[in-house]
Amino acid sequence: MSAKRSGEMKPLTLQALAVTLIATVIAAKSPYQSVLQHSRIRGRQHGPNVCAMQRIQGTDKKYFTNCKQWYHRKICGKPTVVTYECCPGYEKVIGEKGCPAALPLVNIYNTLGVVGATTTKMYSERASLQKEIEGPGSFTFFSPSNEAWAALPTEILDALVSNVNIELLNVLHYHMVNKRLTSEDLKHGSSFPSMYQDFDVHIQHYSNGIVTVNCARLVKTDQHATNGIVHVVDRVITAITNNVNSFLDTDEELESLQTAIAAAGLTGMLESEGSYTIFAPTNEAFKKIPQEMLDRILGDPVALKDLLNYHILKNLHCSESIVSGTPLETLQGTVLEVGCDGQEITLNGKTIVTEKDKLGTNGVVHYINELLIPDSVKTLKELAEGAPQVSTATKLFLDAGLGPQLTGSNAMTLLAPLNDAFKGSLTMTPELRKVMRNHILKNKFSSKSLYHGQELETLGGNKLRVFVFRNNLCIENACIAAHDKNGRYATMFIVDKVLAPPMGTIMDVLKADSRFSTLVDNIQKAGLTELLNKKGTYTVFAPTNDAFRTMPPADLNKLTNPKELIKLLKYHIGDEFLISGAVTSHTRVKPLSGDKLELGMRNSTMYVNRVPVVDGDMMATNGVVHAVGSIIKPLRKLTPFLQLTSSLKILKGNAYFSSYLQPVKTMSPVQ
């Protein structure tokens, strides 16, 4: 019996082992091999060894396709055309489907011709390299494509071909490594000594499957030869001998940047080992920002270091590695949105890169004609002016004479309401000036550190309360509507409403508003004044005078009965604190009397038991008041019969069930 069980278990064990091995093999694939495999899958309907390629329309640039690109049909924001070609190492056979034949295995010199690198083959012959790459050995040749040679400036190409035995031979040797390196061996960040004075070639193997050598993209990989392997690249590469700091020091166009780097103490870092990407602002870029702002940053070591670190990515990114928008972390700690638009690199959506791929031994430099200014170096005024959605608030802060606070170095937090939060006249008055002062907190806060019940003091001397809800973080009636903007000394929170600090208890709020005179009288008659004056967290849905006036006479008469009056009033008082920002599509609150109230939001209007709130978020020290134009009544409960009827209506409206709900026809009796 046990032997039989053992025999039955064996296939399962082998199957599990096979799955594990397959998973291990898949996991071990390089990003390039994974993308190549996806291209094979997309091309297999056209025959064996066919790969789907995506060509950017209007160009000759082709890419093996990953899943995202396949469905988007875009690379660098440009539409692509799908073509089907032989996968690396295979060729077509006349009369047969796909690419069934392996390319002939010949020496490197002849392989150059097989893969279409005929210009490199010709220059190899002229430079007397032919014998070397026909003979014994195990080489890797990063061969420039014909288009790469043609793209060289005429004066450089002329200098090479006029001195073939030295200059051209040296260039070709720099494209060679004295051992066989497949795409799997080309690890991200690796380097290998070339056959030209052992100067290294630098490899980047990106997660999107792009592989580069000295920032030249491999466009045909793994073309095997009897004495090595050929990878075709899209540009002619040159020897790298200096680190990025030495490179920056030699260009007069970057003098302002050199001065700033020295002042910030970053020279040593840029001379040390690493793998950086530097977006280098030109002298012109420094001239574009206001002189006052530039002088302030250059005179502040902390701000200057933040500014420069915002231009440096933690990892090396050649331009060819960028095929879509990607957030990349800077040394400053925040991210840059690095993307592309056709041939152009974009930074935070702007095409400001003027020169690309200036490679050093420890990184790459891309020139930009505009400074990238992080929030962390800005004053409150600069933060606010950079956010057009709070332009109204920014103007009002300045009109209220708060410019010195917005440009100073004191630790503060600015609460900036969105433009559409302001209603009515915006002429500056003493009252409006007081309102704006209450939008500046005395200390610098992070929204992540705020907690429920916390009190925050304003410049106006008011204490504002923090409320943490499931879906929102609010300060009094205003909820935070965007991520914090952390400036040099201060922080800005963008909020959805103009702040309304509490001016008294719920009874004080009701008494101060003539719309609630009838409600106040009824509260006093019912003996609830003390309740709404004492400490608590109540939400009052306050019927206006019109709400009482439009009540049916029979309902109005009931209010002469003290018990009925108390019952009605308590049904309008929730036993927890809820501002409009805390209400979602299905929020319930328990009133002091009766069944739960159903709250919801529709088109920015709050509803309670389907009654719209006509004026919300009137803050009190012990709760909040929301005005309603109708008396709130309990929602009608469905009886079991009505529930069944409702369910049948739903089912009848469903095509699948409707055929089962047709009336049964009675049969006529047989005559």
Residue pairs with C-beta under 8 A, 6 or more apart in sequence:
29 37
30 183
30 184
30 186
30 205
31 205
31 206
31 207
31 208
31 209
32 64
32 183
32 186
32 205
32 209
32 210
32 211
32 218
32 221
33 183
33 184
34 66
34 209
35 64
35 65
35 66
35 208
35 209
36 51
36 64
36 87
36 88
36 209
38 64
38 65
38 66
38 67
38 70
39 51
39 52
39 53
39 64
39 65
39 87
40 49
40 50
40 51
40 87
42 51
42 52
42 65
42 70
42 82
43 50
43 51
43 52
43 84
43 87
44 50
46 84
46 97
46 98
47 96
47 97
47 98
47 99
47 100
48 90
48 97
48 98
48 99
48 100
49 86
49 87
49 89
49 90
49 98
49 99
49 100
50 84
50 85
50 86
50 87
50 98
50 99
51 64
51 84
51 85
51 86
51 87
51 88
52 64
52 65
52 70
52 82
52 83
52 84
53 62
53 63
53 64
53 65
53 82
53 83
53 84
53 85
54 62
54 63
54 64
54 65
54 69
54 70
54 73
54 75
54 80
54 81
54 82
54 83
55 61
55 62
55 63
55 80
55 81
55 82
55 83
56 75
56 76
56 78
56 79
56 80
56 342
57 78
57 79
57 80
57 81
58 78
60 147
61 75
62 83
62 219
63 69
63 75
63 323
64 209
65 82
66 208
66 209
68 324
69 75
69 80
69 323
73 79
73 80
73 82
74 80
74 324
75 323
75 324
76 322
76 323
76 324
76 339
76 340
76 341
76 342
76 343
77 324
77 339
77 340
77 341
77 342
78 341
78 342
86 92
86 99
87 99
88 220
88 221
88 222
88 223
89 102
89 103
89 222
89 223
89 224
90 99
90 100
90 101
90 102
90 103
91 99
91 101
91 102
91 103
92 98
92 99
92 101
93 99
93 100
93 101
103 114
103 223
104 114
105 224
105 225
105 226
106 114
106 225
106 226
107 133
107 134
107 135
107 225
107 226
107 227
108 133
108 134
108 139
108 141
108 225
108 227
108 228
108 230
109 121
109 124
109 130
109 133
109 134
110 134
110 225
111 223
111 224
111 225
111 230
112 118
112 120
112 121
112 124
112 141
112 143
112 230
113 121
114 223
115 143
115 220
115 223
115 230
115 232
116 145
116 146
116 220
116 232
117 143
117 144
117 145
117 146
117 230
117 232
118 146
119 144
119 145
119 146
119 149
119 150
120 141
120 143
120 144
120 149
120 172
123 129
123 149
123 160
123 161
123 164
123 168
123 172
124 130
124 133
124 172
126 161
126 164
126 168
127 164
127 165
127 168
127 169
127 172
128 164
128 165
128 169
129 169
129 172
129 173
133 139
133 141
133 227
133 228
134 227
135 227
136 227
137 178
137 227
137 228
138 178
138 179
138 180
138 227
138 228
139 176
139 177
139 178
139 179
139 180
139 195
139 227
139 228
139 229
140 176
140 177
140 179
140 180
140 181
140 192
140 228
140 229
140 230
140 231
141 175
141 176
141 228
141 229
141 230
141 231
142 175
142 176
142 177
142 201
142 213
142 216
142 218
142 231
142 233
142 237
143 175
143 230
143 231
143 232
143 233
144 175
144 216
144 232
144 233
144 234
144 235
144 236
144 237
145 219
145 220
145 232
145 233
145 234
147 234
148 216
148 233
148 234
148 235
148 236
149 157
149 236
151 235
151 236
152 160
152 236
159 167
160 167
160 168
160 171
161 168
170 196
171 196
171 236
171 238
173 194
173 195
173 196
174 194
174 195
174 196
174 199
174 201
174 237
174 238
174 239
175 194
175 201
175 233
175 236
175 237
176 194
176 195
176 196
177 192
177 193
177 194
177 195
177 201
178 193
178 195
179 192
180 228
180 229
181 192
181 229
182 222
182 229
183 205
183 211
183 218
183 221
183 222
183 231
186 203
186 205
186 211
186 213
186 218
187 203
187 205
188 203
188 204
188 205
188 206
189 203
189 204
189 275
189 316
190 203
190 205
191 200
191 201
191 202
191 203
192 200
192 201
192 203
193 199
193 200
194 200
194 201
194 239
196 239
197 239
199 239
199 240
199 241
200 240
200 361
201 213
201 214
201 237
202 213
202 214
202 240
202 359
202 361
203 211
203 212
203 213
204 210
204 211
204 212
204 215
204 316
204 318
204 321
205 211
206 212
206 321
208 321
208 323
210 217
210 320
210 321
210 323
211 217
211 218
211 221
212 218
212 318
212 320
212 321
213 231
213 233
213 237
214 237
214 238
214 240
214 359
215 235
215 237
215 318
215 319
215 320
215 357
215 359
215 364
216 233
216 234
216 235
216 236
216 237
216 320
217 233
217 234
217 235
217 318
217 320
218 231
218 232
218 233
219 232
219 233
219 234
220 230
220 231
220 232
221 231
221 232
222 229
222 231
223 229
223 230
223 231
223 232
234 320
240 359
240 360
240 361
241 361
242 250
242 360
242 361
243 270
243 271
243 272
243 360
243 361
243 362
243 363
244 270
244 276
244 278
244 360
244 361
244 362
244 363
244 364
244 365
245 261
245 267
245 270
245 271
245 360
246 271
246 360
247 358
247 360
247 365
248 254
248 257
248 258
248 261
248 270
248 278
248 280
248 365
249 258
253 282
253 283
253 367
254 280
254 281
254 282
254 283
254 367
255 283
256 281
256 282
256 283
256 285
256 286
257 280
257 281
257 282
257 283
257 286
260 286
260 298
260 304
260 307
260 308
261 267
261 270
261 308
263 298
263 301
263 304
264 301
264 304
264 305
264 308
265 301
265 305
266 305
266 308
266 309
270 276
270 278
270 362
270 363
271 362
272 362
273 362
274 362
274 363
275 315
275 316
275 362
275 363
276 312
276 313
276 314
276 315
276 316
276 362
276 363
276 364
277 312
277 313
277 315
277 316
277 317
277 328
277 363
277 364
277 366
278 311
278 312
278 313
278 363
278 364
278 365
278 366
279 311
279 312
279 313
279 336
279 347
279 353
279 366
279 368
279 372
280 311
280 365
280 366
280 367
280 368
281 311
281 368
281 369
281 370
281 371
281 372
282 354
282 367
282 368
282 369
284 369
285 368
285 369
285 370
285 371
286 294
286 371
288 369
288 370
288 371
289 371
289 373
293 382
296 303
297 303
297 304
297 307
297 377
298 304
300 377
300 488
302 488
303 376
303 377
303 488
304 377
306 332
306 374
306 376
306 377
307 371
307 373
307 374
307 377
309 330
309 331
309 332
309 333
310 330
310 331
310 332
310 334
310 336
310 372
310 373
310 374
310 376
311 330
311 368
311 372
312 330
312 331
312 332
313 328
313 329
313 330
313 331
313 336
313 338
314 328
314 329
314 330
314 331
315 328
316 363
316 364
317 328
317 338
317 364
318 357
318 359
318 364
319 340
319 345
319 353
319 356
319 357
319 366
320 357
322 338
322 339
322 340
322 345
323 340
324 339
324 340
325 337
325 338
325 339
325 340
325 346
326 337
326 338
326 339
327 335
327 336
327 337
327 338
328 335
328 336
328 337
328 338
329 335
330 336
332 374
332 376
334 374
334 375
334 376
336 347
336 348
336 372
337 346
337 347
337 348
337 349
338 345
338 346
338 347
339 345
339 346
339 349
340 346
341 351
344 351
344 353
345 351
345 353
345 356
345 366
346 352
346 353
347 353
347 368
347 372
348 372
350 370
352 368
352 369
352 370
353 366
353 367
353 368
354 367
354 368
354 369
355 366
355 367
356 366
356 367
357 364
357 366
358 364
358 365
358 366
358 367
359 365
375 383
375 386
375 485
375 486
375 487
376 486
376 487
376 488
377 487
377 488
378 386
378 487
378 488
379 406
379 407
379 408
379 487
379 488
379 489
379 490
380 405
380 406
380 407
380 412
380 414
380 487
380 489
380 490
380 492
381 394
381 398
381 403
381 406
381 407
382 487
383 414
383 485
383 487
383 490
383 492
384 390
384 393
384 394
384 397
384 406
384 414
384 416
384 492
385 394
387 394
387 416
387 485
387 492
387 494
389 418
389 419
389 494
390 416
390 417
390 418
390 419
390 494
391 419
392 417
392 419
392 422
392 426
393 416
393 417
393 418
393 419
393 422
393 436
393 439
394 416
396 422
396 426
396 428
396 432
396 436
397 403
397 406
397 414
397 436
397 439
397 440
398 406
399 428
400 428
400 432
400 433
400 436
400 437
401 433
402 436
402 437
402 440
402 459
405 412
405 440
405 459
406 414
408 489
409 488
409 489
410 489
410 490
411 443
411 444
411 489
411 490
412 440
412 441
412 442
412 443
412 444
412 459
412 489
412 490
412 491
413 440
413 441
413 443
413 444
413 445
413 456
413 490
413 491
413 492
413 493
414 439
414 440
414 441
414 490
414 491
414 492
414 493
415 439
415 440
415 441
415 475
415 478
415 493
415 495
415 499
416 439
416 492
416 493
416 494
416 495
417 439
417 478
417 494
417 495
417 496
417 497
417 498
417 499
418 481
418 494
418 495
418 496
421 478
421 495
421 496
421 497
421 498
422 498
426 432
434 460
435 498
435 499
437 458
437 459
437 460
438 458
438 459
438 460
438 462
438 464
438 499
438 501
439 458
439 499
440 458
440 459
441 456
441 457
441 458
441 459
441 464
442 456
442 457
442 458
442 459
443 456
443 457
444 489
444 490
444 491
445 456
445 491
445 493
446 484
446 486
446 491
447 473
447 480
447 483
447 484
447 493
448 484
450 466
450 468
450 473
450 475
451 466
451 468
452 466
452 467
452 468
453 465
453 466
454 465
454 466
455 463
455 464
455 465
455 466
456 463
456 464
456 465
456 466
456 475
457 463
457 464
458 464
458 501
462 501
463 501
464 475
464 476
464 499
464 501
465 475
465 476
466 473
466 474
466 475
467 473
467 474
467 475
467 476
467 577
467 579
467 582
468 474
469 581
469 582
470 582
470 584
471 581
471 582
471 584
472 479
472 480
472 581
472 582
473 479
473 480
474 480
474 579
474 581
474 582
475 493
475 495
475 499
476 499
476 500
476 501
476 502
476 619
477 497
477 499
477 500
477 579
477 580
477 581
477 617
477 619
477 624
478 495
478 496
478 497
478 498
478 499
478 581
479 495
479 496
479 497
479 579
479 581
480 493
480 494
480 495
480 496
481 494
481 495
481 496
482 493
482 494
484 491
484 492
484 493
485 491
485 492
485 493
485 494
496 581
497 617
500 617
500 618
500 619
501 619
502 509
502 619
502 620
502 621
503 509
503 512
503 619
503 620
504 512
504 620
504 621
505 532
505 533
505 534
505 620
505 621
505 622
506 532
506 533
506 538
506 540
506 620
506 622
506 623
506 625
507 520
507 523
507 529
507 532
507 533
508 620
509 618
509 619
509 620
509 625
510 516
510 519
510 520
510 523
510 532
510 540
510 542
510 625
511 520
513 618
515 544
515 545
515 627
516 542
516 544
516 545
516 627
517 545
518 543
518 545
518 548
518 549
519 542
519 543
519 544
519 545
519 548
522 548
522 559
522 565
522 569
523 529
523 532
523 569
525 562
525 565
526 562
526 565
526 566
526 569
527 566
528 566
528 569
528 570
532 538
532 540
532 573
532 622
532 623
533 622
534 622
535 621
535 622
536 622
536 623
537 576
537 577
537 622
537 623
538 573
538 574
538 575
538 576
538 577
538 622
538 623
538 624
539 573
539 574
539 576
539 577
539 578
539 589
539 623
539 624
539 626
540 572
540 573
540 574
540 623
540 624
540 625
540 626
541 572
541 573
541 574
541 597
541 608
541 611
541 613
541 626
541 628
541 632
542 572
542 625
542 626
542 627
542 628
543 572
543 628
543 629
543 630
543 631
543 632
544 614
544 627
544 628
544 629
546 629
547 628
547 629
547 630
547 631
548 556
548 631
550 630
551 631
555 631
558 564
558 568
559 565
559 568
566 593
567 593
567 594
568 631
570 591
570 592
570 593
570 594
571 591
571 592
571 593
571 594
571 597
571 632
571 634
572 591
572 628
572 632
573 591
573 592
574 589
574 590
574 591
574 592
574 597
575 589
575 590
575 591
575 592
576 589
576 590
577 623
577 624
578 587
578 589
578 599
578 624
579 616
579 617
579 619
579 624
580 601
580 606
580 613
580 616
580 617
580 626
583 599
583 600
583 601
583 606
584 600
584 601
585 600
585 601
586 598
586 600
587 598
587 599
587 600
588 596
588 597
588 598
588 599
589 596
589 597
589 599
590 596
590 597
591 597
594 634
595 634
597 608
597 609
597 632
598 608
598 609
598 610
598 635
599 606
599 607
599 608
600 606
600 607
601 607
605 612
605 613
606 612
606 613
606 616
606 626
607 613
608 626
608 628
608 632
609 632
609 633
609 634
609 635
610 635
611 628
611 629
611 630
611 632
612 628
612 629
613 626
613 627
613 628
614 627
614 628
614 629
615 626
615 627
616 626
616 627
617 624
617 626
618 624
618 625
618 626
618 627
638 646
648 661
651 657
651 658
651 661
652 658
652 661
